């Protein structure tokens, strides 16, 4: 049982070093990278045994479509795009297309980014490095603040009368 403790300690040191190295990088709530705008950036710690969620809004202000292939972070084994078509029914998506002059909201409503297999416990106030990998080799690394609480107000179910 010593190995998991050492593994967690090693990842903790890596995250501290990365946080220090990226201290001059993006850690605002809104940033622009060429035609790509990223705002409302935050990570929500897991509730119970659930995976953590990465939430943000990505806008494409350019004339061409862009494709977000995947997301990575050194503090999790995996990251995946999750689409929930109705409560309790979701699926992982391969990638996300962001059309020209469109916005995609990873907002805990119907679409979010799942961080699974966390190596560290996330606490409010932490900042975690996250890299967004786009088609064509463009990578954007941001420092994401960890914040507790719901991302959006409770959903409203609409019914026809």
Secondary structure, DSSP 8 states (H G I E B T S, - for coil): -HHHHHHHHHHHHHHHHHHHHTTTS--SSEEEETTEEEEEEEEE--STTS-EEEEEEEEE-SSS-EEEEEEE-TTEEEEEEEEEEETTEEEEES-EEE-TTEEEEESSSSEEEEEEEESS---TT-EEEEEEEETTS-EEEEEEEB--S-SS---------
